[in-house]
Amino acid sequence: MITTLALATAVAHVGPGFGFGWIFFLLIPLFWIGVIALIVGLGRRRWARAGYGPGWHHGAWAARSAESTLAERFAQGDIDEKEYRARLEVLRASGPVPPTR
């Protein structure tokens, strides 16, 4: 607000013939809108990375990744069906892992 008042005062002292007063009148609100949008965007990104965003859960992502790795090992023949089913049961029984900070 102080910046807005200072620029408004500077524009008022220049006089009506200068012609750039309307530019400052538009740029100041646009600047603050940009600053607020940047803060909100960064805050939402940090919130989502922490695992609190809607539809994205760190634990669910880790569980899917572990299941796909297990499926790949079974497809490659590294483990047999009995071991695959036993490990898959353990993964699904443990549930999603809570996000770490």
N, C-alpha and C positions, 0 to 999 in steps of 0.2 A: 504494500500500500504506500509506503514511503517513496518507493521508486516511481510509482504512478503519480503521486503528488509532485515530486521533484520534476519529472518530465513535463507534466501539465503546466507547472509554473514556468519552466524554461520555454515552452512553446508559447505561453501567454505573453512573455516578455519580448519575443521575437516580433510579434505583431501580426495583424491579419494579412498583410501583403506578402508574407514569406511563402505561404502555400504548402508547407510540409506538416502542418499541424494534424491533419487528418491521417497521415501515415503513422505518426506516433500514437494517435488515438486508436488505430487498428492493431499496431504491433504489440503494444503492451498487453492487451487481453490475450492475443495469440501466443505471446511468450509464456504467460502464466498457464494457459490451457495446455501448452506443450510440456511444461514442467510437471503439472499434475498428471498428465497422461503417462509421462515417463515413470513417475513414482508408482502409479497404479500398475503399469505394465511390469515393472521390476518386482513389485510386491506379489503380483499374481504368479509370476514365474517362480519366485522363491517358494511360495506356498505350494505350488504344484510339485516342485522338486522335493519338498519335504514329505510328500505323499498325502497331502490333504485335499488335493484337487478332485473335482467330481469325475468319476469314471476311471480314474487312474490310481491304482494302489500298488505300491512298491512290492508288497508281499505277494500279490496275485501275479505280478510280472515275474518275480523270482520263481514262483511255483511253476508257471508255464515254461520258463526257461529250463528248469530242472527236469520237467517231464519230457520236453523235446530232446534234451541231451540223453536221457534214459532211452527214449524211443530210437534215437540214432545209434546208440550202442547196441541195442537189440537188433536193429536192422543190419548192422555191420557184422553181427555174429560174435561180439565180444562177450555177451551174456546170453544165457539160455532163457526159455520162456518162464520157467519156474522162478528164477532169480528176478526177471523183469517184473513179473506180477507182484512178487513180494516187495520189491523196492517201490513200485508204483503205489501199492497199498500204503506203505509207510509215508510216502510223500503226500498223498491225499489225506491221510489221517492227521498229519501234523497241522494242516490248515495253512492259511497265509501267514507269512512272517511279518511282524509289525515293523514299520519303517524305522530306520536308525537315524539319529541326528548327528 
